[in-house]
Amino acid sequence: MCNIMFIIEEIEKHKNYPFLDIRDIEQYLMAQKYWLALLKSVLSQNISQWQFWLPQDPELEGSAIISIRDLAHERGIIIDQQCVAADREKYGQEYRPLVVFLGTWEDEEDSHIMPYLKIFSRISEETRKQADWLLRHWIDTTTTTDEMNKIIDEYYEKT
């Protein structure tokens, strides 16, 4: 955990932090590195259960910056980086620096359905703490989707 927090702190010193222009490949890769470090800190001993999932493409609008899944426990995580200025213009007072919901992914080959936690977030100390809290609940394999929806509702009540 200590080494991972060091990595996050070093990323935060980068000249382009908090990586608002993810169409720029350097900023995209730094944002991806940031979210990967956060996921590693949350997953810690359980990291071997998780694998990369959907392909990432900085040129593709709406492409996840990082996504992972745990097939044994049938759950996934998808993280998208927000562009703060554009979001404030688009959503005005409705803007939130971190938006989260549960979705379901249906595998086209075998029609298997898997729930996933989707986080849209800008990078900041505040959103890192919020994402960490949400992710820790989701990776707990005893947390059901109904319970996670209640946790998400609690998050929205607090923010």
N, C-alpha and C positions, 0 to 999 in steps of 0.2 A: 504494500500500500504506500509506504513512504517513497519508494522509487517512482511510483506512478504519479503521486502528487508533485514530485519534483519535475517530472515530465510536463505535467499540466502547467506548473508555474513557469517553466521555460517557454512553453508555447505561448503563454500569456505575455511574455516579453517580446514576442515577434513584432516587427514594425507594422504589420497589417492587422494585428489583433484588434477587433474580434472577427475578422475575415468576412466583411460585409458583401464583397463582390465575389461570390463563389463561381462566377463565370470565368474568373481569372484562375488558371490551373494551379498556381502556387497557393492562392488563398483556399481553393477547394481542397487541396491535399493537406494543408495545415489544419483546416476545419475537420477533415476526416481523421487526422491524427489525434486531434483534441477529443473528438467523440469516442474514438477507439480507446484512448487512455482512460476516459471516464468509464466506459463499459468494462475494461479490464479491472478497474478498481472495484466496481460493483460485483462482478462475477467472481473475482478472486479464486478460491479453490474450485469453483464449478466451471471454470473457463473451458475445460476440455469437453464438456457436454455440448458446447455451442459451436456452430460453424457458420461461416459466411453464407449468405443466402442469395439475395437478388443482386444482379450486376449493377455497379455504380457507373454513371456516365455524366460528367460535368456539363456536357453539351446538351443533355436531354432534360428539358423542363419537367420538374416533378420527380426526377430520379432521386432515390434515397441517397443520402451521403454515406450511410452505412446501414446494413441490415444483417441480422444474425438470427439463427433459429436453433432450438433445442428439439430435435425430433423425438427423443425419448420421452420428453414431457409435453410434447405437442404445443409449443408456444414460440412466438417470434417477437422480434423487436425491430422496428424500422425508425430511423432518425433522419429527418430532413432539416436542413439549415434554412432559416428564414432570412430574407433580405429586409432589414429593419425599416429603412426609409420607404421602400415600396409598400410594405405592410401598413405602416402608419398612414400613408396616403390612401390606401385602399380601404382600410377598416376604421380609420379615425378613432373614436372613443372605444370602439369594440376591440381595438388592438390589444393583444396579450403577447408578452415576450416568449411564452411557452404555451403551446396548445397540445393537448393530449387526448387520445380516444382509443378505444379497443375496436379492432376490425377483425374480419375473418378472411383467410386466404384459402381459396379452393385450388387444389392441385389439378391441373388439366388432365394429367395422365390417369390418375386413379380416383378423382373426385373427392379426395380426402380434404376435409376442412380443418384449418388450424387457426386458432386465435392469435392475434399479434397486438402488441402495444405500439402505437404510432405516436411519435413525438415530433412536433414542428417547433423548433426553437432557435432563437439567436443565442450566441455565446456570451455569457456573463457569469460572474460569481453567483448571482441570485439564481439564474436558470440552471446552473450546474448543481446547486443544492436541491432545487426542485426536481430536476431529472433524476438525480441520485435517489431521492426519496421514492419517487414513482417506480423507478427501475428495481429497486430493492424489494418492493412489494410484489412486482410482477415475476421476478425470478424465483421467488419463494414458491415452490411447486405445490404448496398447500393452499395458495391463494386461488380461489375459483374466479371465473370471469365475472360472476355476479358480485363477488367481494371486490374485485378490481374496479368494477364500475362504480361502486360506492366510494372507493378510495379516490377515484378520479373526481367524483362529485364533491368530495371533501376538499380536494385540491382547489377546485373552482370556487368553493365557498370561502376559502382562505385568501384567494388572490383577487 
